[in-house]
Amino acid sequence: MKKQAITMALLLAGTAVLAHGGVKDPDVMNRMMGMSEMARQVQILGAMAKGETAFDAEAGNKALAKLSEEASYIPTLFEPEATDPKSEALPVIWEKYDRFTAHAQELERVTGALAGTIETRADLAPAMRQVGQACGACHSSFRQ
C-alpha cells in the first residue's frame, strides 16, 4: 500500500509536467504552471520516501507547506473557464465548481496540517498516502 501511494503521487506529478508544450491560452498556462509547482513538491517528497535522495525533514516540511500554499491558489487559477487542446482539465470543473474548489480546499487543509510533522523518513509514507488521496480525489473527477 505504501508503494502504491507513493507511485500514484509521483505519477500524478509527472504527467502534469509533460503537458505544457504548445499551450496558447495564458489562463491554462498559469494553471499548468501552478500544477507543475505542486508536482515538483510531490517529487521532493517521493524521492525522499523512496530513498532516491537523502532524507531531509526540513525539505519535506517545506514541500508540504508549499503544496498547501499552491493548493490555496487552485480555485482562483480555475475561475476563468479557459480551455486549450493541451489542457487535461475537464469541463465538469465549471459545472461543479463548488465541488472542485472543495477538493482544492481539502488538499490545502491536508498538506497544511502535515507541514511540520515530518521528523523521520517513516513519516513520509503516511503523509504521501494522504497527499495522494487528496490529489487523486480531484484528479479522478476533474482531470482527463
C-alpha positions as CSV (number, residue, x, y, z in Angstrom):
1,M,0.0,0.0,0.0
2,K,2.8,2.4,0.8
3,K,4.5,1.9,-2.6
4,Q,1.2,2.3,-4.3
5,A,0.5,5.7,-2.7
6,I,4.0,6.9,-3.5
7,T,3.8,5.7,-7.1
8,M,0.3,7.3,-7.6
9,A,1.5,10.6,-6.2
10,L,4.6,10.6,-8.4
11,L,2.6,9.5,-11.5
12,L,0.1,12.4,-10.9
13,A,3.0,14.8,-10.5
14,G,4.9,13.6,-13.6
15,T,2.1,13.8,-16.1
16,A,1.5,17.5,-15.2
17,V,5.0,18.4,-16.3
18,L,4.7,16.8,-19.7
19,A,1.6,18.8,-20.8
20,H,2.9,22.3,-21.4
21,G,4.2,22.2,-25.0
22,G,2.1,24.3,-27.3
23,V,-0.3,25.8,-24.8
24,K,-1.7,29.0,-26.2
25,D,-4.3,30.2,-23.6
26,P,-2.5,32.2,-20.8
27,D,-5.0,31.1,-18.2
28,V,-4.4,27.4,-19.0
29,M,-0.7,28.0,-18.9
30,N,-0.9,29.6,-15.5
31,R,-2.9,26.6,-14.2
32,M,-0.4,24.2,-15.6
33,M,2.5,26.1,-14.1
34,G,0.8,26.0,-10.7
35,M,0.2,22.3,-11.0
36,S,3.8,21.8,-12.1
37,E,5.0,23.5,-9.0
38,M,2.8,21.2,-6.9
39,A,4.3,18.2,-8.9
40,R,7.8,19.4,-8.0
41,Q,6.9,19.4,-4.3
42,V,5.4,15.9,-4.6
43,Q,8.6,14.7,-6.4
44,I,10.7,16.0,-3.5
45,L,8.7,14.1,-1.0
46,G,8.5,11.0,-3.2
47,A,12.2,10.9,-3.8
48,M,12.9,11.0,-0.1
49,A,10.3,8.4,0.6
50,K,11.7,6.0,-1.9
51,G,15.3,6.6,-0.7
52,E,16.4,8.2,-4.0
53,T,17.5,11.3,-2.2
54,A,18.8,11.8,1.4
55,F,16.1,12.3,4.0
56,D,15.7,15.9,5.0
57,A,13.0,16.7,7.4
58,E,13.2,20.5,6.7
59,A,12.9,20.0,3.0
60,G,9.9,17.6,3.5
61,N,8.1,20.0,5.7
62,K,8.8,22.9,3.3
63,A,7.5,20.8,0.4
64,L,4.2,20.2,2.3
65,A,3.9,23.9,3.2
66,K,4.5,24.8,-0.4
67,L,1.9,22.3,-1.5
68,S,-0.6,23.9,0.9
69,E,0.2,27.3,-0.5
70,E,-0.1,26.2,-4.1
71,A,-3.4,24.4,-3.3
72,S,-4.8,27.7,-2.0
73,Y,-4.4,29.2,-5.5
74,I,-6.3,26.4,-7.3
75,P,-9.8,28.0,-7.1
76,T,-8.5,31.3,-8.5
77,L,-6.5,29.6,-11.2
78,F,-9.5,27.7,-12.4
79,E,-12.0,30.5,-12.0
80,P,-11.7,31.5,-15.7
81,E,-13.4,28.9,-17.9
82,A,-10.4,28.7,-20.1
83,T,-9.7,25.8,-22.4
84,D,-6.8,24.6,-24.6
85,P,-6.3,21.4,-26.6
86,K,-3.4,20.6,-24.3
87,S,-5.3,21.0,-21.1
88,E,-6.3,18.0,-19.1
89,A,-8.9,19.9,-17.2
90,L,-12.4,18.6,-17.8
91,P,-15.4,20.9,-18.5
92,V,-17.1,19.4,-15.4
93,I,-14.8,21.7,-13.3
94,W,-17.0,24.7,-14.1
95,E,-20.3,22.7,-13.9
96,K,-19.4,21.5,-10.4
97,Y,-17.1,24.3,-9.4
98,D,-18.2,24.2,-5.7
99,R,-17.2,20.5,-5.5
100,F,-14.0,21.2,-7.4
101,T,-13.0,24.0,-5.0
102,A,-13.9,21.8,-2.0
103,H,-11.3,19.3,-3.2
104,A,-8.7,22.1,-3.6
105,Q,-9.5,23.3,-0.1
106,E,-9.2,19.7,1.3
107,L,-5.7,19.4,-0.3
108,E,-4.7,22.7,1.2
109,R,-6.0,21.6,4.6
110,V,-4.3,18.2,4.4
111,T,-1.0,19.5,3.3
112,G,-1.1,22.4,5.7
113,A,-1.8,20.0,8.6
114,L,1.0,17.7,7.6
115,A,3.6,20.5,7.2
116,G,5.8,20.5,10.2
117,T,5.0,16.9,11.1
118,I,7.8,15.2,9.1
119,E,10.6,14.2,11.5
120,T,11.8,10.8,10.2
121,R,11.7,9.0,6.8
122,A,9.0,6.8,8.3
123,D,6.7,9.9,8.5
124,L,6.8,10.3,4.7
125,A,4.8,7.2,3.7
126,P,1.6,8.2,5.6
127,A,2.0,11.8,4.5
128,M,2.4,10.7,0.9
129,R,-0.7,8.5,1.2
130,Q,-2.8,11.4,2.4
131,V,-1.4,13.8,-0.3
132,G,-2.0,11.1,-3.0
133,Q,-5.6,10.6,-1.8
134,A,-6.3,14.3,-1.8
135,C,-4.8,14.8,-5.2
136,G,-6.5,11.7,-6.6
137,A,-9.9,12.7,-5.3
138,C,-9.9,15.7,-7.6
139,H,-8.0,14.2,-10.5
140,S,-10.4,11.3,-10.7
141,S,-13.3,13.6,-11.4
142,F,-11.9,16.7,-12.9
143,R,-8.9,15.7,-15.0
144,Q,-8.5,13.6,-18.2
